[in-house]
Amino acid sequence: MRNQTAVDLRIDADWIVPVQPAHKVLEHHSLMVSQGVILDILPQAEADSRYLFRERVRLPGHALIPGLVNLHSHAAMTLLKGYADDLPLMTWLNEHIWPAEKRWMSHGFVHDGSRLACLEMLKGGITCFNDMYFFPEATVDAALEAGMRVAAGIIVIDFPSAYAADPDGYLQKGVDMRDRYRHEDRVSFCLAPHAPYSISDRNLEKVMTYAAQLDLPIHIHIHETHDEIHQSLEAYKVRPLERLRLLGMLGPQFIGVHAVHLLNEEIDLLASHGCHIAHCPSSNLKLANGVAPKTAMLERGINVGIGTDGSASNNRLDLFEELRLAALLAKGMSGRADALPAHQALRMATLNGARALGLDDRIGSLEIGKQADIVAVDLGGANTQPCYDVISQLVYAASRAEVSHVWVNGVLRVEQHRCLSLDESDLLHRARAWRDKLAED
């Protein structure tokens, strides 16, 4: 007993799915956490003799997985959930979403909306999200309050808003935000130009300059609709992706969101430049934009993660739904039942997203030395039994309702389905107050 190592936390579970390496499932193992880092993963019988622990959590019937990574979100748009449904993208934006944002956009709107989004995401096993929206510092504050990780977008768009008057203003405010929060362990940053159709070449070049100087990823909507492509051909004589290539934007720092309408040569272009893609299946279907060719992208070695998009175009910040839908769409569109198997879908929602954000050395898999971002999923219920294949059950049968516990950096944030870091009743009250305001318009 004299050689036992002291740890902060021991978690015992029936299964641990580390994601890396693929297909691996550890049965009746313990995960040891010390100072927010995974110190060891070993059989429970060995853990009894090798470790002393300050706290022990026993989770029979549960699987432990890495915290889910939402690779594309507009968190504050949770307050616009259901505000304008069943409309084409540009009608939805021009006639409903942008006017509502012009009327109501404020630091308070973004803070309340982001906290509500963090509550929904945390309870569904999402521990990290990559966000693009106005007043990003309000979203960062919300994520810090919730105890989550956030990749905060330095948003850039050509038109003015309540947040900034012009692209230079957006960039300056974004850089100031980065300087203010750069030492926060759970905060990282991206340059977030909205889309090629909403930003001029000159301002995209400024974005690339800042991205190079600050060594940050670039997070941008691309090839979401046919209209976007037609507009680019009329205005620039090339498709949007080719325009970005000519500007020099494509590379390992590039995170393209949606990428629904791609030619084969464009898929090859993304692969050859080492780009990343954020696949948002529910949003693409709800706005009738189509289905991204993710099977072809994955086969060419493109790193594809999964995003929810915003609640206004999805209505759910639910990565369990997204990863299941991604797998099913891949099979249906390709005519191959073995397309996008369960283990690959789970990897897209965890390690692939972390890799796109440059965080895969810290999160995205349950490995010794990585941060203890851990989700416990209860597989003991009627809808997940009998359990022949744990990874299959996680992807095809489980839902976010089975998420019972969530840790971020080894700190418990959700316990027995209850969020410990946010006041749920207060947030629901605020959501109803915002609904009443917006409903007056």
C-alpha positions as a printed Julia matrix, in Angstrom:
441×3 Matrix{Float64}:
   0.0    0.0     0.0
   2.99   2.31    0.51
   3.47   2.65   -3.24
  -0.06   3.8    -3.98
  -0.42   7.05   -5.93
  -2.9    9.66   -4.75
  -5.36  11.04   -7.32
  -8.21  13.53   -7.19
 -10.86  11.42   -8.88
 -11.52   7.8    -9.77
 -14.38   6.96  -12.13
 -15.45   3.32  -12.51
 -17.59   2.4   -15.51
 -18.66  -0.76  -17.29
 -17.12   0.55  -20.5
 -14.62   3.22  -21.51
 -14.57   4.23  -25.19
 -11.36   6.23  -25.67
 -12.03   6.94  -29.43
  -8.31   6.69  -30.08
  -7.45   3.99  -31.09
 -10.54   3.28  -33.18
 -12.88   0.43  -32.18
 -11.31   0.07  -28.74
 -13.65  -0.56  -25.8
 -12.28  -1.13  -22.29
 -14.54  -3.16  -20.01
 -14.69  -2.68  -16.23
 -11.9   -0.13  -16.16
 -11.22   2.89  -13.98
 -10.19   6.33  -15.16
  -7.91   8.31  -12.84
  -7.84  12.1   -12.83
  -5.25  14.32  -11.17
  -5.22  18.12  -11.44
  -7.69  18.04  -14.31
  -5.64  15.59  -16.4
  -6.19  11.89  -17.14
  -3.44  10.16  -15.18
  -4.3    6.54  -15.94
  -6.89   4.17  -17.38
  -6.63   0.64  -16.04
  -8.67  -2.41  -14.95
 -10.63  -1.77  -11.78
  -8.9   -4.6    -9.92
  -5.51  -3.0   -10.6
  -6.76   0.42   -9.61
  -7.66  -0.89   -6.16
  -4.02  -1.68   -5.41
  -2.27   1.15   -7.25
  -4.22   4.3    -6.41
  -5.66   6.23   -3.52
  -8.4    8.68   -4.44
 -10.01  11.75   -2.93
 -13.32  11.04   -4.71
 -14.74   7.93   -6.36
 -17.71   7.79   -8.74
 -19.14   4.38   -9.56
 -21.19   4.22  -12.76
 -22.45   0.67  -13.43
 -24.17   0.3   -16.78
 -22.46   3.42  -18.09
 -19.99   4.13  -20.88
 -17.41   6.89  -20.61
 -16.64   8.83  -23.8
 -14.68  12.0   -24.51
 -16.52  15.3   -24.26
 -18.26  16.06  -27.54
 -16.9   18.89  -29.7
 -19.47  21.05  -31.51
 -17.45  22.3   -34.48
 -19.92  24.99  -35.59
 -22.44  26.96  -33.58
 -24.08  30.33  -33.13
 -24.82  29.84  -29.45
 -26.74  33.06  -28.79
 -29.24  32.21  -31.53
 -30.83  29.86  -29.03
 -33.08  32.85  -28.27
 -34.27  32.67  -31.9
 -35.17  28.98  -31.73
 -38.41  28.52  -33.68
 -38.56  32.22  -34.53
 -38.76  31.69  -38.31
 -39.06  28.09  -39.47
 -39.72  26.31  -42.78
 -38.12  29.0   -44.98
 -35.29  29.0   -47.55
 -31.94  30.25  -46.23
 -31.83  33.7   -47.84
 -35.53  34.41  -47.09
 -34.92  33.23  -43.54
 -31.87  35.5   -43.18
 -32.97  38.61  -45.08
 -36.59  38.83  -43.97
 -36.5   37.4   -40.45
 -33.18  36.65  -38.72
 -31.15  39.71  -39.73
 -34.03  42.16  -39.0
 -34.54  40.56  -35.58
 -30.84  40.79  -34.85
 -30.76  44.42  -35.95
 -33.62  45.18  -33.58
 -32.52  43.2   -30.54
 -28.8   42.51  -30.8
 -26.92  43.47  -27.61
 -24.36  42.16  -25.16
 -27.23  41.07  -22.9
 -29.02  39.2   -25.68
 -25.85  37.29  -26.57
 -24.97  36.56  -22.95
 -28.4   35.2   -22.07
 -28.67  33.24  -25.32
 -25.21  31.77  -24.92
 -25.8   30.72  -21.33
 -29.01  28.98  -22.37
 -27.1   27.26  -25.18
 -24.32  26.21  -22.78
 -26.93  24.67  -20.48
 -28.42  22.67  -23.35
 -25.04  21.62  -24.69
 -23.51  20.61  -21.36
 -26.5   18.47  -20.43
 -26.12  16.77  -23.82
 -22.43  15.95  -23.38
 -20.93  18.83  -25.39
 -17.9   20.17  -23.53
 -16.37  22.35  -26.29
 -18.0   24.51  -28.98
 -16.67  26.57  -31.86
 -18.77  29.73  -32.07
 -19.39  32.5   -34.58
 -21.54  35.44  -33.51
 -21.64  39.09  -32.55
 -20.45  40.2   -29.08
 -18.24  37.1   -28.79
 -16.92  38.21  -25.41
 -20.44  37.68  -24.03
 -20.33  34.09  -25.31
 -16.9   33.59  -23.74
 -18.2   34.84  -20.4
 -21.14  32.45  -20.68
 -18.86  29.49  -21.43
 -16.56  30.35  -18.54
 -19.54  30.57  -16.2
 -20.78  27.2   -17.44
 -17.32  25.65  -17.1
 -17.12  24.7   -20.79
 -14.51  25.16  -23.48
 -15.15  27.64  -26.27
 -13.33  28.49  -29.48
 -14.46  32.1   -29.76
 -14.91  33.49  -33.25
 -13.48  36.88  -34.14
 -16.4   37.6   -36.42
 -15.94  39.71  -39.57
 -18.7   40.81  -41.94
 -19.02  43.74  -44.32
 -22.2   45.24  -42.9
 -22.51  47.19  -39.63
 -24.22  45.86  -36.53
 -24.75  46.88  -32.93
 -21.39  45.24  -32.24
 -19.18  47.05  -34.77
 -19.48  49.62  -37.56
 -17.19  48.05  -40.18
 -14.77  45.15  -40.76
 -11.87  47.01  -39.16
 -14.02  47.51  -36.08
 -14.92  43.82  -35.94
 -11.26  42.84  -36.22
 -10.07  45.3   -33.6
 -12.74  44.3   -31.12
 -12.01  40.64  -31.76
  -8.29  41.07  -31.19
  -8.98  43.02  -28.0
 -11.17  40.12  -26.86
  -8.41  37.65  -27.61
  -5.89  39.69  -25.64
  -8.29  39.86  -22.7
  -8.99  36.11  -22.52
  -5.87  34.57  -24.05
  -4.66  33.18  -20.71
  -7.94  31.4   -19.95
  -7.25  27.68  -20.17
 -10.66  26.81  -21.62
 -10.77  29.59  -24.23
  -9.25  29.45  -27.71
  -9.93  31.58  -30.78
 -10.69  31.51  -34.51
 -10.96  34.18  -37.16
 -14.62  33.93  -38.19
 -15.41  35.73  -41.46
 -19.1   35.04  -42.0
 -19.17  33.84  -45.63
 -17.68  34.72  -49.03
 -20.96  36.37  -50.09
 -20.87  38.77  -47.12
 -17.2   39.82  -47.22
 -15.12  41.54  -49.9
 -11.76  40.3   -51.16
 -10.02  43.18  -49.41
 -11.47  42.24  -46.04
 -10.83  38.52  -46.55
  -7.19  39.44  -47.13
  -7.2   41.3   -43.81
  -8.61  38.19  -42.13
  -5.79  36.07  -43.54
  -3.21  38.58  -42.32
  -4.6   38.47  -38.79
  -4.87  34.66  -38.88
  -1.22  34.36  -39.9
  -0.01  36.87  -37.32
  -2.02  35.36  -34.46
  -1.68  31.72  -35.64
  -5.44  31.12  -35.55
  -7.8   28.92  -37.59
 -10.23  30.52  -40.06
 -13.85  29.44  -39.57
 -16.18  30.35  -42.49
 -19.44  29.22  -44.14
 -18.8   27.83  -47.61
 -20.91  26.29  -50.41
 -24.02  26.04  -48.24
 -26.52  26.79  -51.04
 -26.79  26.82  -54.82
 -27.68  30.54  -54.64
 -24.39  31.32  -52.94
 -22.5   29.65  -55.78
 -24.55  31.37  -58.5
 -23.98  34.77  -56.88
 -20.24  34.15  -56.78
 -20.16  33.15  -60.43
 -21.99  36.34  -61.38
 -19.9   38.66  -59.19
 -16.45  37.03  -59.35
 -16.67  34.62  -62.32
 -15.56  31.73  -60.06
 -17.17  29.51  -57.44
 -16.68  30.58  -53.8
 -14.11  27.92  -52.95
 -12.01  28.83  -56.0
 -12.21  32.47  -54.99
 -10.83  31.58  -51.56
  -8.11  29.48  -53.18
  -7.05  32.39  -55.38
  -6.89  34.59  -52.29
  -4.64  32.02  -50.59
  -7.03  31.15  -47.75
  -7.08  27.36  -48.11
  -4.76  25.38  -45.86
  -4.59  23.39  -42.6
  -5.94  26.42  -40.72
  -9.16  26.45  -42.79
 -12.45  25.2   -41.29
 -15.15  25.26  -43.95
 -18.7   25.05  -42.63
 -21.4   23.08  -44.5
 -19.6   22.35  -47.82
 -22.83  20.91  -49.19
 -22.35  21.58  -52.91
 -18.89  20.41  -53.94
 -17.57  19.2   -57.26
 -15.17  16.26  -57.21
 -12.27  18.55  -58.01
 -13.25  20.79  -55.09
 -13.15  17.83  -52.74
  -9.67  17.06  -54.07
  -8.74  20.71  -53.55
  -9.8   20.65  -49.91
  -7.91  17.4   -49.37
  -4.71  18.59  -51.03
  -4.66  21.72  -48.86
  -5.31  19.85  -45.61
  -8.56  21.72  -44.9
 -11.15  20.78  -42.28
 -14.94  20.64  -42.71
 -17.72  21.19  -40.17
 -20.65  19.01  -41.23
 -24.08  20.24  -40.01
 -26.59  17.66  -41.26
 -29.77  18.8   -39.46
 -29.37  22.46  -40.42
 -28.66  21.56  -44.03
 -31.78  19.41  -44.18
 -34.05  21.86  -42.36
 -33.1   24.73  -44.68
 -33.43  22.38  -47.7
 -29.83  23.03  -48.71
 -28.95  19.4   -49.36
 -26.57  16.79  -47.98
 -22.82  17.29  -47.85
 -20.72  14.62  -49.62
 -19.02  13.6   -46.39
 -18.31  10.02  -47.49
 -16.26  11.28  -50.44
 -14.53  13.83  -48.21
 -13.61  11.23  -45.6
 -12.39   8.8   -48.26
 -10.04  11.49  -49.55
  -8.63  12.01  -46.08
 -10.36  15.3   -45.24
 -10.83  15.83  -41.53
 -14.61  16.2   -41.03
 -16.1   17.19  -37.69
 -19.73  17.72  -36.73
 -21.56  20.91  -35.81
 -25.09  21.75  -34.83
 -25.2   25.23  -36.42
 -27.44  27.64  -34.51
 -30.74  26.78  -32.84
 -32.59  29.05  -35.27
 -31.72  26.72  -38.15
 -31.64  23.44  -36.26
 -33.72  23.89  -33.09
 -31.53  21.43  -31.16
 -27.94  21.7   -29.95
 -27.71  17.93  -29.88
 -24.57  16.22  -31.17
 -25.94  12.75  -30.46
 -28.67  13.47  -33.0
 -26.16  14.95  -35.44
 -23.7   12.07  -35.35
 -26.47   9.5   -35.79
 -27.96  11.5   -38.67
 -24.53  11.93  -40.27
 -24.01   8.16  -40.25
 -27.47   7.38  -41.63
 -27.24  10.0   -44.39
 -23.86   8.65  -45.45
 -25.34   5.19  -45.85
 -28.48   6.37  -47.6
 -26.7    8.71  -50.02
 -23.94   6.23  -50.92
 -26.06   3.1   -51.05
 -23.49   1.41  -48.82
 -24.41   0.17  -45.37
 -20.74   0.21  -44.35
 -20.31   3.92  -45.13
 -19.46   6.01  -42.06
 -19.53   3.25  -39.43
 -20.39   4.02  -35.82
 -16.82   4.4   -34.57
 -16.05   6.93  -37.3
 -19.19   8.96  -36.54
 -18.21   9.13  -32.86
 -14.72  10.22  -33.83
 -16.18  13.01  -36.0
 -18.04  14.36  -32.96
 -14.96  14.23  -30.73
 -11.38  13.91  -31.96
 -11.98  15.25  -35.49
 -13.53  18.42  -34.11
 -10.68  18.86  -31.65
  -8.16  18.39  -34.46
  -9.8   21.08  -36.6
  -9.48  23.52  -33.7
  -5.87  22.56  -33.01
  -6.87  21.1   -29.65
  -6.39  17.38  -30.35
  -3.3   17.25  -28.15
  -5.53  18.21  -25.21
  -9.05  16.92  -25.83
 -11.12  14.72  -28.16
 -10.1   11.31  -26.8
  -9.65   9.65  -23.42
  -5.9    9.21  -23.27
  -3.31   9.54  -20.54
  -2.02  13.1   -20.4
  -5.09  14.71  -21.96
  -7.52  16.99  -20.19
 -10.27  15.16  -18.32
 -13.24  16.17  -20.48
 -15.44  13.14  -19.88
 -19.07  12.23  -20.54
 -20.9    9.35  -18.87
 -23.71   7.78  -20.9
 -26.18   5.48  -19.19
 -26.7    2.41  -21.38
 -28.8    0.55  -18.83
 -32.22   1.7   -20.03
 -34.78  -0.03  -22.21
 -33.79   1.85  -25.38
 -30.12   0.83  -25.1
 -30.54  -2.8   -24.02
 -29.46  -5.44  -24.79
 -26.01  -4.08  -25.55
 -23.95  -6.17  -27.97
 -21.72  -3.39  -29.3
 -21.14  -0.37  -27.07
 -20.05   2.02  -29.83
 -23.0    1.02  -31.98
 -25.37   1.67  -29.07
 -23.84   5.08  -28.45
 -24.35   6.16  -32.07
 -27.56   4.43  -33.13
 -29.57   3.95  -29.92
 -28.44   6.38  -27.22
 -29.49  10.02  -27.07
 -28.47  13.05  -25.08
 -31.13  12.04  -22.54
 -28.79   9.23  -21.46
 -25.99  11.66  -20.53
 -25.85  11.48  -16.74
 -22.49  13.07  -15.8
 -20.12  15.52  -17.49
 -16.66  16.59  -16.37
 -14.58  19.38  -17.91
 -10.94  19.58  -16.83
 -11.85  17.0   -14.21
 -14.49  19.26  -12.66
 -17.99  17.83  -12.42
 -20.39  20.07  -14.37
 -23.4   17.74  -14.78
 -24.41  15.26  -12.11
 -27.35  12.89  -12.52
 -28.63  15.01  -15.45
 -28.51  18.26  -13.44
 -26.22  21.1   -14.46
 -24.2   22.26  -11.45
 -22.71  25.41  -12.93
 -25.76  27.25  -14.28
 -29.09  28.23  -12.73
 -31.58  26.47  -15.01
 -34.71  28.06  -13.59
 -33.28  31.56  -13.98
 -32.23  30.88  -17.56
 -35.67  29.55  -18.48
 -37.23  32.68  -16.98
 -34.9   34.87  -19.07
 -35.68  32.86  -22.2
 -39.4   33.47  -21.73
 -38.77  37.19  -21.21
 -36.83  37.39  -24.5
 -39.58  35.47  -26.27
 -42.14  37.99  -25.09
 -40.0   40.87  -26.39
 -39.38  39.34  -29.81
 -42.98  38.24  -30.18
 -44.04  41.89  -30.03
 -42.39  42.61  -33.4
